[in-house]
């Protein structure tokens, strides 16, 4: 699986979380700043209630980012420090301050909320009120470790053929490192430089060369762009038109060759599955069904070995048609109707048993409300 699917909180979901937190703050008479961030810790929504202290704007974001990237309440960091583990203060990206709470859907962190302005306990209580709200998410493609390896090794193989040994870094869409290709003779300094180039291409959704061209072409202020490095050699990695990550190359024979190799690596993902049939043996499918998960994800369709052991939250896929074939167990599925919080109202109930097939068009709400343990099913997801 080169590209997987993950859920993140969307703008409407962030609005709902902030609104719930703000209502709780007003009921308490609290003057606070409330921030919602994505799973990478980047700001989506900020709300400041009347009378809140100005400094809390940054502190709220710090708390939310800590909860998002460490996948736990920021209180845990503060408790570690309070209990004598001062080394926790050196954790990169962490602020040991109570008030940050992860936002989760089916155990997956899709963002986080942070509140600042009152006592630590009050800040956390307001964040918990926001996290308890019903909020919407969206599904986005995300580069997997295997996908990152394919990209990096493609660039590394061409470099080796040319007799050069650059560092190759591949990052996710938020600019965080997934895979590093480091030949024995690569220069040490290029570890950070290649990562910087990749991060620039990922978070700005364009080649890092664009910023080098700006800086050298009369716009030196491009040097002030947050987290950007104006050096060519960073290229976004696209999947179905969306940026899922980026590659950075440093240490080839020239800056131009860095750019050439990055371009080669970035294009490798699309060609990794196109035009090739994919076979999965019965043993592979059985092993996958032990935990559940995607067997294949490519442009246009996915193949999923589905496993459920308990009911799930309502789902609605804007672009995907689900075709399910039940392999083992039974389940009750509600389709149609309207999503209201954690349930569907007005939908049609169907009982599924071994051998049944269910096709759910895109745009149709659906929810597993009762399942056997386990309930195994084979799913083909087709994008429309």
N, C-alpha and C positions, 0 to 999 in steps of 0.2 A: 504494500500500500504506500504509494508515493505522496498522496495528498489525502488527508482525512477531513472530517467535518467536525467543527466544534461550535458550541453555542456561546454567544456573548449577549450581554444586555444591550438593547437598542435604545434609541432616543426616547421613545414613548415609555419604555420600561424604566429608564432613569427618571423621567418626569414623575412616574407613579411612586417610586421609592422616595424621591425628595419630597413630594407632596405629603406622604404619610409621616415622614420624619418631621416636616415642618408643622403639621397639625399637632403632633405630640409635643413639640417644643412650645408651641403657643399655649397648649393646655397647661404646661408647666410654668409658663411665664419665662421661659428660657430665651436668652439672646445668644444665638449661635450661628455658625456657618456650617452648611451641610454640603458635602462633596460626594459625587458618584464617579467612579473611574471604571475603565475597562479591565480585562484580566492582566494587561501589561502595566496597569497603574496609571494610564493616561486619562486625563480629565474628560468627562462627558458632560456633567451638569454641576453647577455651583449655585447655591441659594444662600443669601445672607438675610437673616431676620432683622427687623428694626432694632438698632442699639447694639448690635454685635460688634465686638472689638475687631479692628482692622486686621491685626496679626493672625486672627483665626482663619482667614482665607487660605493662607499657606499651610497652617497646621492641619486643617481639615483634610486637605489634599494629601499631606504626608501620612496621616493616619489611614486614609482609604488605600493609598498606594501600598503601604506596609501590609494591610490585610489581604490585598489582591495578590501580590507577588510572593508572599510567604504562605498563602492559603490557610490563614488562621486569624483569629481576632488579634488586634495589635496589643490587647491587654496582656497576652502571653509574653510578649517581648518585654513589656514594662515589669512584669512579675519576675522574669529572669534577672533583670538588672537589680530590682529591689532585693531579691534574695541572694545577691552577691556575685552573680555571673556578669561581671562588668564587660567581659569580652563581647557580649551581645550588642554593646554599643557600637562595635566596629562592623557589624553585619552590613554589607553593601545594600543600600536602598531602604534600610529599616529605620523607623523612628519609634523608639520604645515609649509610646504614649497611648494610653487607653482611649478608645473611642472609634476604632476602625473595625468593621465587621464584614467578612466575605459575603457575597451574594451567591447563592448556590441553587442549581436546578438539577435534581437527580444526582446529587453528590458532586457535580462539576461546578467549579467556581467560574461564574460568568461576569464577575465584576466585584466591586466592593463599595461600601459607604463609609464615610468618615465624618465625625461631628466634632467641633471645637468651640469653646466659649464659656462653658460652665465647669462644674467639677468633673473629674474623670468618670465617676459613676453616672452622672447625669448625661454626659456626652455619649457614653456607651448605650444608655437606655434609649436615647433618641435614635441612635443608629440602629439599634435592635428593632425599634418600631418601624423604621424605614425598611429594614431587611425582611420584616414579616409581611409587607404588602405584596399583593399579587402584581407581578410585573411581567412584561413581555420580553422575549429574546429573539434573536435572529441567528440563523445558521450560516456560517462562513467556512470556506475552505481553509485548511491550515497545513502547512508543509510538515510532513512526518520526518522522523530521523532517517528512514530509508530514502525518502525523496531528497533530503539534504545530502546524504552520502552520494547518491547518483549524480547530483549537480557538481559537488566538489571533486569527485573522482574523475568526472568527464574532463573538467578543466585541468586536473592534475595529470591525466594521461597524455593530453596534447602537449602540456608543458614538458613532460619527460621526453616525448618524441623530439621536441625542439632542443633538448639539452639544457633546459633551465629548470630551476627548482624554487618556484615561488610558494609563499604561504597562501592557502585558499580557505576562506572562512564563509560559512553559510549561516544566516540568521533567520529568525522567524519574522512575521510581519511587524512585530513590535521592536525589532532590532536586536533581539537577544540571541546569543550564540547557540546553535544546534550542533554544528559539525565543523571540525577544523582538520584540514589536510596539511600535514607538516612534514615535508621531506627532511631527511637527515641533514642535508646541506643548506637548508633554508636559513636565511638570516633571522636572528631572534627578534629583532625589532619589528619584523613584519607580522608577528602574531597580533599585535594590537592594531597596526595600520590596516591590515586586511579586514579585521573586524570592524574598525571605524568606517571603512569604505562601504562595507556591506550594510551596516546600520544606517548610514546616510541614505543609501539607495532604497532601503526598506521603508523608513519612516517618512521620507519625502516622495516616495512613489515615482522616482525617476533616477536615471543614471547619475552617479556622483560627479561625472564629467561635466554635467550642466553647471555645477557650482564652481568647478575649476575654471571653466570658460568665463563665467561671470566675474570671478575674482581677477583673472588675468586680462579681462576685456574692459576694464574700467569701472567695475563695481566691487571694490574691496570690502564693502559692507557685507558681502556674502559670507565673510569670515565670522560674522556675528550670529549666523543662524544657529539656533539651539541644536546641539548634538550633531551638527553636520561637520564633515571634513571635506573641504573642496579639493579632492584629489581623485583623478580618474582611476577606474578599476573596480567601481561598485556598480552592479546591475540588478534591477528588480527581477524577481522570478515570478512569472505570470502563470496562472492556471485559469482557463476559461475567462480570460480578461481581467481577473482580479489578482492583486499582488498578494502572494502567500509567503513571501520571504525575499531574501536577496543574497547575492554572492559578492564577495570582495576578494581581489587578488592583489598581492604586493610582493615585490622582490624578483620579478622577471627581468629581462634584459633592459627594459625601458618602461616608462609609464604607458606608452602606446600598446606595448605587448600585454601589460597588466589588463588594459581595457579589452583587448582582443580575447584574452583567455576568459575573462569574466563573461563576455558575451557568449562565448562557446558554452561555458558552464550553464548559464541561464537558459539557453535554448535546449539543453539536454533533457529537461524534465518532460517537455511535450512529446519528444520522440521516444521516451522510454517505454510507452505502452502502445502508441499508435501503430496500427497495422499488424499487431501480433495477437494471436489467439491465446487465451489463458485457460489452463486446465487445473482443476482442483480435484484431487482424489477423494474418495469417500472417507478415508482415514483423516485427511486434512480437515474435511468438513466436520467430522465428529470431534476432533480436537478443538476446533474453533468454537463449536457449540458448547463446550465445557465452560466457557466464560462468556461467549457471545462477542460479536464485533464484526467489523468489515472484513470481507475476504478480498474485495477489489474496489478501488475507487478511481474512476477515470472520467474524462470529459463525456458528459452525456448520460452516464449511468453508474450505479454502484451495485455491488452484490454484498448482502449482509447475512451473516449467520446469527439470527436473532435468538436471544434467550431472555426469558422473563421469569422472575420468581415472586413478583409482587405487582400490584397495580401501579400504573404510572400517571404522570401529569398529562393534561390535554396537549395535543400537538396539532400543528397546522403548517403544512409545507407549501410555500407559495409557488415553487417551481417543480416540485417532485411528485411523480405518481408512484405510489407504493403498490406492489403486487406481492401478496403474502401467500405462502403455501405452508400449511400447518404440518409439522413433522411428528410432534408428540405433545400430548397434554390437551388441555382445554382452556378457553378464555372467553370472557365477555367483552365485546368491543362496542363502544358507542360511536356512531358516525353522524355527521351533520350537526344541526343545531348551532348553538353559540357558546363560545368559551366564556364562562363566568368564574373567575378566580381559578380554583383548583378542580373545577368540574365543568361538564357540558350540559347545557339545558336545551331540551327540545330535540335531542338527537334520537336516532334509531338504534336499538340494542340488537346485537347479533351474537349468537353462541357459536364459537368456533371449535371444531374437533379435528382429530387427525385426518388428513387428506383434503380438508377444505381449502378453498382458495378465495382470497378477498382482495379486490382491487379498489384502492382509494385514490380518487383523482386529486390533483393539486388543488389547494384552496379549500379542501373539505376538512373540518375539525374531526379529530378522532382521539379516542382514549381507551386504554385497557383498564377496565374497572374491576375485573376479577380474573385471576389467572391461577392455574395449577402451579405447583413447584416441583419440576420446572415446566415451563411452556416453551417449546422449541419450534421455531418457524424459519423458513427461508424467504428472504425478501430481495426483490429486484427493485431498485429505485431508479426511475427514468426521469431525467430532466426534460421539461417541456419548453 
